Amino acid sequence: MVHSAYDSFQLLDNCPSKIEAVESYGSKLLLGCSDGSLRIYAPESSDSDRSPSAEQHAQELRKEAYVLERNLTGFAKKPILSMEVLESRELLLSLSESIAFHRLPNFETLAVITKAKGANVFSWDDRRGFLCFARQKRVCIFRHDGGRGFVEVKELGVPDVVKSMCWCGENICLGIRREYVILNATTGALSEVFTSGRLAPPLVVSLPSGELLLGKENIGVFVDQNGKLLPEGRICWSEAPAEVVIRKPYGIALLPRFVEVRSLRDPFPLIQTVVLRNVRHLRQSNNSVILALDNSVHGLFPVPIGAQIVQLTASGDFEEALSLCKLLPPEESNLRAAKEGSIHIRYAHYLFENGSYEEAMEHFLASQVDITYVLSLYPSIILPKTTIVTEPEKLGDISLDAAYLPRGSSGLSDDMETLPPPPLSESDAALESKKMSHNMLMALIKFLQKKRYSVIEKATAEGTEEVVLDAAGDNLISYNSSRFKKTNKGRGSVPVSSGAREMASLLDTALLQALLLTGQSSSALELLRVPNYCDLNICEEILRKGSNNVALLELYKCNSMHREALELLHQLVEESKSNPSEVTHKLKPEAIIEYLKALCNSDPMLVLEYSMLVLESCPTQTIELFLSGNIPADMVNSYLKQHSPSMQTTYLELMLAMNESAVSKNLQNEMVQIYLSEVLEWHADLSAQQKWDEKAFSPTRKKLLSALEGISGYNPEALLKRLPPDALYEERAILLGKMNQHELALSLYVHKLHVPESALSYCDRVYESTNHPSGKSTSNIYLSLLQIYLNPQRTTNSFEKRIMNLLSTQNTSIPKVSHMTSKSKAGRGSKKIAAIEGAEDTKVNLSSTDSSRSDGDLDEISEEGGSTIMLDEVLDLLSRRWDRINGAQALKLLPRETKLQNLRPFLGPLVRKSSEMYRNYSVVKSLRQSENLQVKDELYNQRKAAVKITGDSMCSLCHKKIGTSVFAVYPNGKTLVHFVCFRDSQSMKAVAKGSSLRKRI
């Protein structure tokens, strides 16, 4: 886009001599003429104006007429071909017949390099003070020594005459013949770059960054200091330039018919054309570009950046205007930000109106404009009511100020104007409108997603700050009264005056609608699953109208509206069951369970309420939900008992299977009571039908027996009272065992159930359940079983009495089985067994069976009862559990007519074990006596230790010889000390210990 970047102004006219070279020094112009004279021109107002502003601009060219101040005739013998002012050294370098240096400002000749006679081009390296020039096919390098002289450094040969040259770091870029080469200033090695073309001579231009611009016909190629092409691209001039001046951000080229100004930003567009005929030289000054004609001089003065920005914005070249904003001085940072923001907004509107929606949103984003400003372009998006007031955009920053309007430039043209697009047919217009609508929304989505992070972060920080203030008690009455609250269930109370959260609500609400309108349901779900600020009422209405039930479910969930979410979920599950073909998203009852898992800790009652909806269809998963969710078991049991009694047992069973210790005793007792109730109902039904069998086991009865044996939290007394007197003997036996009524339990196994194996297993369990299985008290359980076998009638009669006593004594302690002690009066056999076992104590604890009576007494009782002794079971018990029964006491209980041959399975292993134990004890006794002797021997050896004192023996404390003094030896037997030294050291330790104790106190 063409605009006025420079104003052309004629500085002087009618120079008497033809101008061959031009340079500026401060505010003065230096003209090298064809007659060898140096004409010095100064501003016309320089003599009269002495104001501070004039002094400030004394070092810059002025935009006014120049007059001749001084004429140095005979400055050179031949025409001056080129000049350069070396400001850092206050020198003027001129090329004429040779190269000369003149001191400024008096122009006295400082040095003349005679070897440069015939030179046609030179280049100065101001950083190092190096001068290189070309003469014929030679390149010479000189170094300024800091005074009045120059020292030749090197002379190098080149293939042809040099047409253009320039320093590039440590090397020199040469334009020779029709190619460019890089000359190594140290070694003289040449490396080719590329050809320069056939029509235009080589042109080497140095860039401010140290890189080079090389001319090839009408193209300028950017290369680095080693001649490698740069990725910036190529600048194309209208014609092949004779000279080029780089003045950022523009490049000015001298073309045959005019001067061309192009931007240095890719794609290097044409900026301005200055039509001047016969321009011979371009020269850059400190604030402008000098154009030298044959007899006149013009200056290109840059238009202020602000005015250029106004021009570019007014003409619609927003990209170039934004690039110029970066050139505003740092002290105008606020102005720069305002201008950039305004240009971005205008550019965004321009792009939006022309259908470039994504690019438009990028510029809206760069302008830092409020979201509400952009959302106003989308009337179809429904937004929540807000108290945010959008400030009017300040677009006056780029108004067409009269002071910045472009000057009447002769180079301005209208070539860059764009033509309007061709009209569309009706069908094409409808299709384009539909496509644009989708593209508009996609661009809005990207814009909102890029803004979202910062907006949500501010909203979160604002909410955190409010929570902290509330917790600290800083909620002042005036503060609360000045804010109106809106209730948003799940997110708590949000103040309407909360700017950040209101902005977040606007953003998320608009983003959700845009995602739904573009068919991005999955992205909408992702938005609702993360922390968001979507307006509940608006989004709920939109989702219901669009039947986006899954998204609506997530909306309820993120707002903690769990009851509404569960109602919707249940509705969807029912619809999936009734019309599976018409439902898009098929949901199973397991979906409700998955939703409830997250609520177990926060709202267990809601979990229990809605778990009833799926309890029958998914019983296992529902109960696992209760277990995994750590819902109090008592609460779940109470709720199930009231609303689903059939599932109560299943729940308790799973609870016990997972962790019995986690189930309270009340729940264990309740589960057993449930089992017992079912078994009693089953027993009543069978008894009424005369089909009851004590050995029949239903699944529930098996569970009851397993529970009675496996758990310990129930109340056996209460359960025992519920049992019928003539049935369920196995249950009764287990309960009696829990009450430590072992004799009664064994009587049931033997006389009611007739299962001696069960009685033996019962004894084994009791024996193994104690901490000391070898104790005498635990062996009594087998003796009790022996007595039951030996006196069946008496135990049967006492059983019914004691059962009645247990049932009649409620809430009282159960009487323990009385034990009696008796002295043994057995014969020789019993004495022998007692001796074998080493039984010193003949006191035996027996249950209330008159164990003090003799065998004759037992026989009399047996005869009175008229019952048969279960001798086979007795002998079997003795042979199988001989190692757990006290042999002496067992023999006392046996009838007198018992044959010794029948007792061999019992006495044989018992005698062998006793003999083996006797031998083992004898060996252990011998080993201990031997060990005792060894210890005594070692003690005697230790007491016989001797210490040898010689004349060289030293005290380890004072390091003096022991001599004949009293000494002491440390326990290691090697450390010797004087006794006095030892006593003193012990006393010092005692004093130190006492002082440390006092300090602690």
BAMI-6867 format. One record per residue (C-alpha): residue in one letter; x, y, z. Coordinates in pm, whole numbers, plus 50000, padded with zeros to 5 digits. Example, Ala and Ser with C-alpha at 12.3 -4.5 7.8 and 13.67 -1.06 7.14 Angstrom:
// residues 2
A512304955050780;S513674989450714;
***
This chain:
// residues 1001
M500005000050000;V501515033049891;H501775060850147;S504045090250219;A506985077750420;Y509305106650319;D508775142750226;S511005155649947;F512445190550000;Q514925209949783;L517805221049999;L519775240949741;D519775248949371;N522005263849103;C525315250649226;P527985266849001;S529875234048955;K528675199448878;I528185179249193;E530195146849195;A529905136949564;V527765147049859;E528085142350237;S526665157950551;Y528465169550861;G526105179251139;S523595203150984;K525935212250696;L526175198850345;L529535190550187;L529535190349807;G532485176349611;C532465192349268;S533935183448933;D536485212148953;G538035197149266;S536525222849501;L534665215049824;R531615236949874;I530165238550227;Y526525248350267;A524695256950588;P521025263550674;E519915298550594;S518665304150953;S521795291051126;D523295325851188;S520155342451324;D518645313951528;R520485307351857;S517585292452054;P517985260052257;S515905240852005;A518225252351730;E521235240351928;Q519515206951977;H519065202351603;A522505215551513;Q523655180151435;E520805172851191;L519965184650843;R517195210150841;K514205211650620;E514935246250484;A516975263850217;Y520785261150238;V523255288350144;L526965287050066;E529015291250379;R532485283250250;N534175273149925;L537495254349942;T538975259049595;G541745234749506;F540585209949770;A541565183249519;K543415183649190;K540825162449018;P537055158149059;I536055144149397;L534545109749332;S533375100749681;M533405113350040;E532635099050385;V532555116650722;L534065095851003;E532165110751297;S533835089551568;R537275102651461;E536245137551339;L537725130650996;L536635135150635;L537715108050393;S537755118650023;L538545099749704;S539875119749415;E543265114949255;S544105095049567;I542585090249912;A543035118650161;F542015123950524;H541025158550649;R540515169851004;L537095183951086;P535785210151115;N538705229650961;F539265205650668;E543025206250703;T544715177250528;L545815151450781;A547185123850559;V547275113650195;I547645077550093;T549755080449779;K549415043149712;A545705049249653;K546385069249338;G544035056249072;A541685040149324;N538055039049215;V536265026149528;F536905022949903;S535255010450222;W535885021250581;D535544998350889;D534875023051168;R535024997051447;R538614986951379;G539795017651191;F540564997850875;L540465012250523;C540354990850211;F540385004249856;A540604989349511;R543055000449243;Q542994981948913;K543204944949012;R544634951149358;V542994955149697;C544964973649964;I544244974550337;F545435002650568;R544995007850940;H544635041251114;D547205043151394;G545145067951598;G547315098151512;R548085114551180;G549325084050994;F548075051750837;V549875018750832;E549634995250537;V548434961050649;K548214940450333;E547894941849955;L545964914249781;G545324905749417;V541894899649264;P540824885448926;D539394917748779;V538654954148845;V536544959549156;K533274978349093;S531864977549448;M533184967249787;C532194966150153;W533554952450480;C531674922350619;G533164914050956;E536774902850909;N536284897850535;I535584920050236;C532744914949987;L533784925149635;G531684930949327;I534004923449031;R533074920648671;R529754902248688;E530024883049015;Y530394886649390;V533224871449592;I534224871249959;L537864880550012;N539554867650327;A541454898050454;T543984876150633;T544844849150377;G543644865450055;A541454835149971;L538454841549748;S535104824049770;E532404829149510;V528924839849611;F526844842649291;T526774862248965;S525594898148958;G523754897748627;R524414911648284;L522584945148273;A523504962148601;P526944965648761;P527594948549097;L526174965949401;V527224957749759;V525274974650042;S525954969750413;L522994965050645;P522894978351005;S522914942451134;G526274935350962;E524714915050682;L524784924450316;L522384932750037;L523754922449697;G522194934749374;K521374911449088;E519634930748810;N516534945148984;I516664920749275;G518354926349608;V519544894049774;F520214892050149;V523334872650254;D525294868850576;Q528944878150630;N530054845150474;G527964849650161;K525264824450263;L521704832750160;L519394844550438;P515774832950474;E514414868550468;G513734865550096;R514524889549814;I513584925449757;C512464933449403;W512934968849275;S511054982848978;E514344986048789;A517994978348853;P519195003649117;A522435023149087;E522685029649462;V520775017649766;V520505033050113;I519125012850405;R517245032950663;K514995010850869;P512255002550821;Y512745011750456;G515195007050175;I515665036249934;A516955028249586;L518175051749315;L516595040648989;P517145056448648;R513855075848645;F512925079749011;V513755071149367;E511895041249510;V511085034249875;R510234998749979;S509544982350312;L512194959050451;R509464935850583;D508594905750372;P507114907450102;F508924941150067;P505974961149932;L506324994449750;I505885023249993;Q506575054849795;T507905066849463;V509775100449448;V510015112749090;L513235132649039;R515215133048717;N518975130448688;V519615120349050;R523265110049058;H523955100849421;L522185089049735;R523695095750073;Q522345088050420;S522615114550688;N521765112051052;N518095121251007;S517385120050632;V518495108450290;I520345132550059;L519645132049684;A522355148849472;L521505160249120;D523895177648879;N523485212149030;S520995208249314;V520435188449629;H517165174549768;G516475159050105;L514105130650187;F512865137650539;P510905109750711;V507295116050791;P506665111051168;I505785075251255;G502465085751405;A501425102951083;Q502435072450881;I500365050351107;V497365073251050;Q497835071350674;L498185033750668;T495185028150893;A493045051750690;S494025033950369;G493474999350519;D497094987850532;F496864975650889;E499784951450875;E502214979150781;A500685002151042;L501244975851313;S504834970851206;L505415008451234;C503945008951584;K506924988351697;L509215017051591;L507645041951829;P510165052952094;P510165034152427;E509145065052620;E505825064352431;S504935028952537;N501405038652645;L500785056052314;R502175026152131;A499915001752317;A496855023452255;K497615026851884;E498304989751844;G495074980852024;S493025004451808;I494624992051487;H494074955751587;I490394963151651;R489924980951317;Y491834954051136;A489774927351308;H486544944151202;Y487824947050847;L488764910150837;F485504899651003;E483424918350747;N485404902250466;G485024866750597;S488494861450746;Y487104852151085;E490064833651234;E492484861551144;A489994886751281;M489894868151613;E493674868051628;H493664905851611;F490824908751863;L492964887152088;A496004909252035;S493994940652108;Q493134928052462;V489534937952396;D486844925552635;I485054893252552;T481734911652554;Y482924933352265;V483574902852048;L480424884752159;S478364914752047;L479194903751690;Y477304871251753;P473654880051824;S472624843251817;I474694835952129;I472564839552445;L474484855752727;P473654858353098;K472754891653250;T475784909453380;T476794941053559;I479974944353352;V480034977053160;T482214976052850;E484195007952804;P483835023952459;E486815015852246;K489115045152209;L489575046451837;G490485082951836;D494155074151864;I494315069151491;S492055097451384;L493205116951088;D494975144851266;A495695174451043;A499245176351166;Y499895140251052;L498055140850720;P500265130750429;R501895158750244;G501215163249878;S503695137849752;S504215135249382;G504945098449416;L501585087849564;S499475065449344;D496285044949370;D497665013049224;M497154993249546;E493374997949569;T491464965149568;L488454958149353;P485154947649514;P484334910449494;P482004898849216;P478334895249312;L477114860449410;S474024842649286;E471204835049534;S472154798249581;D475824806749616;A474954833949867;A472904809850081;L475694783950075;E478264810450158;S476104823550443;K475814788650593;K479554782550557;M480384816550702;S478134809750999;H480074777851078;N483404794751019;M482354824151238;L481574800751525;M484794780851480;A486774813051495;L484874823451808;I485644789751969;K489374793951911;F489234829652043;L487404819452361;Q489654789452420;K492744811552403;K491214836752644;R489824810752879;Y492944801753077;S493644837053198;V489954844753265;I489394812553464;E492604818453657;K491444853153762;A488014840053856;T489524812254066;A491864836254240;E488964859654314;G486924831354461;T489844819754673;E490384854754805;E486734857754901;V486834824455085;V489914835655276;L488244868455373;D485124850255487;A487184826055693;A489104854555852;G485884872255949;D486524902655736;N483024904355585;L482004939455677;I478344948755680;S478874976155427;Y480744951955202;N477974926155218;S475184951355171;S476814966154862;R476844932554684;F473814913854562;K474064876454571;K472924852354306;T472394816554408;N474074790154199;K473494756354352;G476684737154392;R478954766854347;G477644785754643;S476894822754650;V478664842854384;P478614880854411;V477124898354111;S479824924854133;S482464898054090;G483954909753760;A486294880753699;R483684854053767;E481044871753562;M483484873753274;A484234836753318;S480484829453314;L480084849052989;L483004830752831;D482034795352928;T478364800552842;A479224813952497;L481854786952441;L479404759152525;Q476814772952282;A479374776852005;L480574741052053;L477024727852038;L476144748751732;T479154735051546;G478354699151640;Q481274694251878;S479374675552145;S482484657752273;S484284690752325;A481224704652503;L481324674652738;E485004680552807;L484224716752894;L481534706353140;R483724679753299;V486414704553400;P485794733253647;N483654758353457;Y481394788353508;C478604780453260;D475364798453340;L473024771653473;N469684785053353;I470744793753000;C472744762052943;E470054739953093;E467424754552860;I469664751052553;L470624715252635;R467034705152700;K465864720052369;G468634702052183;S468044669352373;N471724668952472;N471014647652775;V474564636052831;A475804671952835;L472874681953057;L473894654453296;E477424668453314;L475994703453368;Y474024691153670;K477034672253796;C479474701453776;N476934723353960;S476484696754232;M472804692654137;H473044655654200;R469384649254263;E468424664353927;A471264645353760;L470134612253909;E466524618553809;L467664625253452;L469924594953458;H467124572753583;Q464854586553310;L467454578753044;V467944543553179;E464204537153169;E463984550552813;S466844527852711;K464904498252849;S461534507152695;N462674520152353;P466194507552290;S466014514151914;E465024550851951;V467594560552212;T470864574952082;H472864570752402;K471944537552559;L472484537652933;K472454508053169;P471614508353540;E475334505753610;A475574542353502;I473604552553812;I475974532254028;E479004548653870;Y477494582953936;L476744574154298;K480324563254368;A481514599154379;L478784608854629;C479444582754896;N481554605755111;S479624638055056;D475974627055056;P475484590955172;M471734594955225;L471294605154860;V473314574654760;L471074551954965;E467924568054828;Y468814564054461;S470574530954499;M467144515754562;L466344522354194;V468964497354080;L469184474454380;E466974447654229;S468514448853880;C472134451353997;P472244437954352;T475894428354359;Q477164460854212;T474944481254443;I476154463754755;E479734467054635;L478984504354604;F478014505254971;L481144486355068;S483634505454853;G482074539254934;N482764536355308;I479154543855392;P478514535355760;A477304499555774;D474684507156039;M473184533955816;V473064510855514;N471584482355718;S468894504455867;Y467974518255524;L467864483755366;K465814470155656;Q463224496955593;H463184498155212;S464544464755088;P464574437755359;S465344410455107;M468734425855033;Q469704431255394;T471134396355433;T473094398255110;Y474644431155219;L475674417655558;E477144386255402;L479304406255165;M480354428955447;L481534399355652;A483254383855352;M485264415455292;N486254424255645;E484694408355950;S486374432556188;A484704461756012;V481244448256095;S479924457956434;K478614432256682;N475104445556640;L475184438656268;Q476644404056322;N473944396456574;E471264409756341;M472484388256053;V472434357056270;Q468954366356394;I467774369056032;Y469204334755953;L467634320056263;S464234334856181;E464294319055837;V465424285555978;L462694286456244;E460094293355976;W461464264555774;H461394241956081;A457824251956162;D456684243755809;L458314209555807;S457134201456158;A453584209656061;Q453934185155772;Q455554158555995;K458644159655773;W461234174156007;D464634157156000;E467424168756228;K469974159155965;A468304179855693;F470184211655602;S468684239355392;P470974266255242;T469894290655510;R470584265755787;K474054259655645;K474634297255652;L473354298556007;L475704271156123;S478624287355941;A477824321056095;L477454306656445;E480854290256418;G482684317356222;I481654349956386;S481654360456746;G479654392556760;Y476234378156832;N474554371957167;P474374333957222;E472044336357524;A469404354857323;L469664330557035;L469494300357266;K466154311957402;R464674311957051;L465604275856973;P462914248957003;P463564223757283;D463274193057060;A465124203656744;L468134222456603;Y470514204256838;E473604212756636;E472834249956659;R472204245757030;A475554227957072;I477434256356900;L475694282357115;L476454263157432;G480074261057325;K480134298957282;M478834301057643;N481624277657762;Q479054250757846;H481254224157692;E479794194657876;L476304202957760;A477504207857405;L479304174457408;S476204157357549;L474224170357252;Y476734156957003;V476874122957173;H473314116157291;K471094137657070;L472964139256742;H474834106156788;V477924118856610;P481004110756819;E483204124456544;S481604158556583;A482134156356959;L485794148156903;S486134176956655;Y484524199856911;C487104189657172;D489904195456923;R488634230756850;V488434239457219;Y491864224657285;E493504243056993;S491774276257062;T493654281457390;N496974299457406;H498684270357589;P497504237857441;S499714218257680;G497974232757983;K496134209958220;S492844229158202;T492474223357828;S492924185757861;N489824184958080;I487644188057770;Y488674152957668;L488104140458023;S484614155458008;L483944136157691;L485244104657862;Q482804109458148;I479924114257902;Y480874081557731;L481244063458066;N478014076558225;P475514083857945;Q472294081358142;R473354105158415;T474604131558169;T471374128957974;N469254134758283;S471364164158401;F471344179058052;E467624187058054;K467834202458401;R470714225158315;I469144235857989;M466024246358175;N468144265058427;L469914283758146;L466654293757982;S465084305158308;T467964327858412;Q467774358058181;N470264386858203;T472244368258470;S475704354358450;I475894318558330;P477124296358612;K480444280558547;V480924243358568;S482084234958919;H485374217458961;M486434194959241;T489764182859356;S490514148359476;K493454128559576;S494314098559379;K493474064459531;A494254044259226;G496064011459236;R499434001459110;G498574007858743;S497594043858801;K500674049859018;K502884036258742;I501384059158479;A501624089058711;A505294081158770;I505924078558397;E504344112458329;G506034128458627;A502794142158756;E503644158059089;D500284174959118;T497474150059145;K494794176859154;V492564173858852;N489854198358751;L486824179358641;S483344190358559;S480584183458797;T480834145858780;D481784130259112;S485314122559004;S486384116759363;R484484084359364;S486274052059296;D485774028059012;G483444008159230;D481304038959284;L481164044558908;D480074009058857;E477304013859110;I476094045158933;S476144027258602;E474123998958745;E471604023158890;G471154040658561;G470814008358378;S472624022258075;T475464008057876;I478904023657895;M480214035257555;L483484016957602;D484394014857234;E484154052357197;V486244056457513;L489024034257385;D488934051057045;L489234085257209;L492184073857422;S494024058757125;R493534089256903;R494194116757156;W496634099957395;D499014129757372;R496344154457490;I494894134857784;N496294131858134;G496944094358150;A496644090858528;Q493284108258542;A492004088958242;L492904055658407;K491074065658724;L487904071658524;L487984038258343;P485904008958474;R487723982858681;E487073954658436;T488783973058146;K491363950057993;L494953962057972;Q495233947357622;N492563972057502;L494644000457644;R497773992157444;P497044018657169;F496814044157451;L499604032857688;G502154022857422;P502844057457268;L502384073557610;V505154052457767;R507434057657465;K506944094857478;S507624096157852;S510834075657810;E511974097857525;M511334129157726;Y513234114358020;R516244107157796;N516074141757643;Y515954158357981;S518944137758093;V520964148957788;V519994185357844;K521024182258210;S524434168158113;L524984195457856;R524174222558105;Q526544207658362;S529314207058097;E528584242858003;N528724252958369;L532164237158405;Q533414255258095;V532274288858229;K533954282358563;D537184272758386;E537094304858182;L536474325058498;Y539514309658665;N541674317158360;Q540534353258358;R541374357158724;K544914344058668;A545824372758426;A549284388858494;V550574423458409;K554304428658354;I555704462458466;T559074472558319;G561154503658339;D559644515958016;S555984511658120;M554154545358086;C551004559458242;S548364564757974;L547044596058151;C550134615958262;H552514598658018;K555154593458288;K556854561158384;I555054538358629;G558204529558823;T557454516359170;S554244536259214;V550874520559280;F549184514358943;A545824503758802;V544984482658496;Y541924488558273;P539714458758188;N541344453757849;G544494442458037;K546814465357840;T546164501357951;L548254510658261;V547774542258471;H548984555458801;F546434549259069;V546584586059165;C545984596358804;F543064572158778;R541504585759099;D541914621858984;S540354614458645;Q537344598058810;S536824627859041;M537044652158745;K534414632458560;A532124633458861;V532534671358894;A531864676658521;K528764654858536;G527424674058835;S527914707858668;S526114696458353;L523184684458564;R523024718258740;K522964735958402;R520074714558287;I518184721958606;
***
